[in-house]
């Protein structure tokens, strides 16, 4: 794919840092990359509390952060995901959060970027 390496690095550092921060001690964070003819897809999963469905769009707005009431998870300003979305959309891609496929607790962030041949 074509892109600004330092900006894309910032996106993935943010997603991985968030996943670590929101996961409990000993929790597992995974990152996986797949591709097809049109897209490169990066998935980052954690074992944290997850993101309620009704908040999944809000967390990409500036100064938004959804934290469990006990505050044991995640200490964030609420800017990282807004910046990540801006960078990914600037690369003609998309970013979203969903439940993990295995339905265990946690979140899965999915980044989709067009492959250079698909542009």
N, C-alpha and C positions, 0 to 999 in steps of 0.2 A: 504494500500500500504506500501511497504517497502521503506525507504529513510532516508536521513540525515535531521532531523528536522530543524536544524539551517540554513542549506543551502536553504531548501525549503521555510523557513520563509523569508529569504532574498529575494527570487524571488517574493513572493507575497507582501511583504512590498514595493518592488520597483514598481511593477505594480500598486498598489493602490496609492502610493505616486505620481507616474507619472500621473495617472488618475486625482487625485485631483489638481495637479499643472497645468495640461493642460485644465482643465474645467474652465469655467467662474465662477465668484462669483455666488453662488446660484445654480450652476450646480449639477446634480445628478450623483454620481458614484455608480455602482452596481457591486456586485460580486456574482456569482452563481456557485454551484458545482452540477454536475450530474455524474452518473456512469452507466455503463452497465457491462456485464460479463468480459470484457477485459480492460476497461479504466475508469479512473477518469478524468473528464473534468472540468476545472475551467475557467470561463469566467469573465473578468473584463471589464466593459464598462464605457465610460465617455461621456461628452457632449462638449468636446473640438473641435478643428478644424479638427480632424481626421488625417489620414496618407494617402497621395496620393498613389495610387496604384503602381506607378513606384518607390516609395521610401520604400516600405514595407519590402523588404529584407535588404536594406541598413541600416535601423535603428538598426539592430542587430549586425552591425560591430562596432568595438571599435572606440570611439571618434566621432560617428555619432549622430546627433540630428537634427530633422527636427522641426524648429520653424517658426511660422507665422512671417511675416515681421515686425509687430508692436511690437514684443517681449513681449507682455502682457502675453503670456502663457509660462509656462515651462522654468525653468532655470536649465539645466542639463549638465553634463559633457560629456554625450554620452557613458558612460561605463556601466551603469546599465543594459541595455537590452542585451549587449554582455555577461555580467556576468550571467544574467538570462538564456540565451540560453545555455551557457556552463554547468550550473548546471542542467538544465532540460535534456539536452542530456546525461549528466552523469548518469541520472536516467532512461535512455532508453526512454525518452519522447520527446515531441516536443512542440514548442511555435511558434505562428504566430500572425499576426495582420490582421484584416479584417474590413470591414465596418459593422456598426451595422445592424442587421436584419431589424429594423424598418426604415432604411434609413435616420434617423435623423442625424444631424452632430455628430461627435464623432468617437471614435475608439473602437474596441472590440479586446482585447487580449485573445487568447485561448491557454491554456496549457493542453496538453494531457499526462497523465502518466499511465503506465501499472499498473493494479491491481496486487497484490501479487500472486493471484491464476493464473493469466495469464502468469506470467514469466516462 
